[in-house]
Amino acid sequence: MAIVHDIQSGLAAGLGMLGSGRLLKSLQTLERIALNRADHIIVLTDHMRDVLQRQGVTKPIEVIPIWVDLKQIYPMPRPADARPVVLYSGNLGRKQGWAQLIAMVEILRDRQPDIEVVIRGSGSRIDALHEEIKEKRLSNVTLESLVPAEKLNEGLAAADVHLVPQDPNGAEFAIPSKVYTIMAAGRPFVCTAVEGSPLWRLQEETQSCACAPPNDPGAFADAVIRLVKDPQLRDAMGAKAREYVAKTASREVVLDRYLDLLKGVVPTKKGDVRTLRPALDQ
């Protein structure tokens, strides 16, 4: 069984790391050969399945999202009189499209200075990010380290709205894992996404997030401001997000789907792969 969270050839080509020549074709060939040796393939989105099938992957492909432990991640209220906070948390690298984030933050500073933008993270661009914030005098930004795992739920609950910028050239080949934890926490998020991409499809299916066109910081800022100013809309979107994760991406739901697939792959003495469940639950 092969589990694919990112399609590396697509990401590398989309982000300009390989071009479109021999090296890219070689990587796609290696991916195709490796995946066709598996009995089953698991991907995170329908779009990723379609991409692999176009590359010539012929083995069965199942779409199963990353699971979230709903006992550890759950909605928590913010104080009614607290300053509005929007949060980006995670890696700060090339595929995150962080330049879009900075451009949007500039607009928020000028149009809605009462909104605090918290950026938590690390990555290849963190030093450059520090310098850019200083140069642009982004007084509405607070930089923080990532919170430890045991504080993750409180960290997610500290924001009214979450931010998920993406480089449009790599967006069809992966979906940020943070999306499911944000949704489990009952918070809406604003992302940059092209029509038809995994995040765009998630918006259409769940109505729990807002999508802005990539490289349009004005539209990105408009979507953020709209949610910050409308607590009823935020609550409604957050409730839909939590409901969606509970139905499709909870620990129990995802483990059961894996176990169903393993029935034909892993032999067990009793002929029922569900005897593996206690081990997986640990």
N, C-alpha and C positions, 0 to 999 in steps of 0.2 A: 504494500500500500504506500503510495506517495502522497505527501501532503504539501501543497504548493501555496505559500502565502504571498509570494511576489513572483512575477514572470521576469526573470533577470534580463533576458535578451531584450524584451520590450522596454524595460526601465532604462537599460543602458543606452539603447538606441534613441529613445525619446528624449533623454537628457543630454544627448550629444556626446556620449562617451565612446561610442563605437562607430558611428557613421552608418552607412547602409551597404558596406562592401563585404569582402570575404570573411572578415572576423565575425561580423554579425551573423552571417549565414552559417558559419561553423558553430557558433554558440547555439543557434536555433536547432541545428542538426543534433548536437549533443543533448539538448533538452528533449527533443522528440524521441531519440533513441532511448534515453534513460527512462522517460515516462512510459514509453510503450513496453517496457520490461515489467511494469507493475501490473498487478491484477486489478486494482482500483486506484483512481486518482481523486484527491479531494482538493477543491479550490474554495475560495471565499465568496466569489460572486459569479453570477450568470455570465457576466462579461468576460471574466477570466477563462471560464469554460469555453466560450465562443472563440477566444483568441487561440487557445491551445488546439482546438479542433481545426482551425484554419492553418495552424502550423503542421498539421498532419498527425496529431495525436489521436489514435483510434481506440484506445482502451476506455472503459466506462469512466465517466467523470461525474462526481457527485459534488453539489454545492452545499457546504456546511460552514457556517460562520465561526469565528472565534467565540468561545464560550465566556460567560461572565458569571461569577458567583454572586447571586442576588442577595445572599445573606451578608456578604461583605460590602457590597456596593448597593446603596439604597438612597432614596431622596431624603435630604435634610433641608429644613427651611433656613433662609437667611433673615436677619433682623430687618423689619420693615423700614427702619430709618437708616439702614446702612447705605454707604456710598455705592452707586452702581459699579459693578466690576465685570469686565470681560476678560477671559483667560485663554492664553495659548500655553499648552503644556506638552512637552515632548522633545523629540530630536529637532535640532536646528541645522538641517543639511540641505542639500541641493533639491531633493524631490519634494521638500515641504513648501517650496515657493515663498520663502520668508521675505523676499523683497516686496511681494504684494502686501504682506502684513505690515511692514514699516510704512509703506505708502498710505495704507488705510489709517494707521495710527496717527499720521500727520493730519489727516482730515478730521479725525475725531478731536484732536487737540484744538483745532481751530473752530470746529462747529459745536462740539459738545464736551467742553473741558472738564465737566464734572464726572465724566466716565473715566474710571481708572482701568488701565490696561496692564494686566499682570502677565509677564512672560516668564515661564519656568522651563528650563531645559539645559541641554548641553549638545555638543555636536561640532562639526567641522567649521561652522560659521559663527560660533559664539563670540570669539574675540572681535571679529568684524562687526558683529551686531552691537557690542558694547560701544565701539567707536562711532558707529552711525547714530546711535541714540544720543551720544554726547554732541556730535556735530549738528544734528538737526534740532537739538534742544527739546527733546520729547519729554517734557515735564510730566506728562500724563502716564508715563510708563514706569512700572516697578519690575525690576529683574530679580528673580528668585531661583534658588536651586530646586531641583525636583524633590518632591516630598517622598519620604520612605514609604514602603508598601503598606505598613500598618496605619499610615495617616492618609492613604489615598482617598478614602471616602470623604473625609473632612476637606481635603484639598479640592476635590471636585465640587463640593457643596459651597465653596467660598466664592464662586462666581455665579452671576445671573445668566450669562451667555458664554458659550465656549466658541473658540475660533479654530477652524480646520482649513488653512490655506494649502493648496496643492499646486505644484508645477503642472500645467495642463498637458505637457508632453509625456508625462509619466503616469497620469491619473488613471488611464484605462487598465493598467497592468497591476494595480494593487489598491487596497482600501486600508486606510489607517486603522490600526487595531484600537486606537483610543476612542473611536467613534462609539463602539459598543459599551465601553465603560461610561462614557458621557451619557449615553441614552439610559443606561441602567440607573444612573444617579438622578434621573428625572430632569435633566437639563437640556434645553435646546442648543443647537450649535449653528453657526453660520460658516459655510464652506465656499471655496471657489471651485466651480465644477462646470465642465462643458456638458452640453445637452447629450444625453445618452450614456454618460459615464456612470460608474457604479454609485457614486454619491448622488448624482442627479436622479438615478433610478430609485435610490433609497428615499429621497425627498418625495418623489411622486407616490411611492408605495405607502409611506408612513405619515406624511405631513408633520414630521417631528423636527425638521431642520429647514434652513433656508439656504438656497444656492445663489451665489452671485457669479457673473461671468468672470473668468480669469483675466487678470491684468486690467481690471476696471475698479480701482480703489474707491471711486465714488459710489458705485453700486454696492460694493462690499461694506462701506461705511453706512450707507442708507439702510441696509438690512440689519446691521448691528443696532443702529439707533432705534429703528422701528421696534425691535424686540425689547430693548432696554426700557423704552417708554410705555410698553404695553404688558404689564405683569399678568393680566388675564390670558393673553395670547401665549406668553412664556409658560404659564402653568399648564395650559391645554396641550401645547406641543410637548412639554416634558412628560405629561401623563401618557400621551401616545407613544413617546419614545420608550418609557418603562414597559408599557404593555407589549410593544413589539418585541423587545428583548426577552421578556418573560415567555413569550410564545415561541420564539425562534432561536434564541441564543443563550438561554440559561444553561448552567452547568448540566442540569439533569436532561434537558432536551438534547443538547449536543452529544453528551455521552451515550445516550440511548441510540442516537443515529449512528455513531461510530460502532457501537456494539452490533447493531443490525448489519452493518457492512462486514464486520469481522466474522459473522457466522460462516461465510463461505471461504474464509481465508485461514482462520486459526482453529485447528482441531482441539476439542476438549473431550474429556473422558465421558461426560454425560451427554455429549452431542448438542449442548446448548451453550453458546458463547457468553450468555449472560452470567455464567458462573465466574466470569472475569470481573464482573461489576464491583465486588468488594475491593479488589486491588486497585481499580481505577478511581474509586471514591476516596482513597487515602490521600 
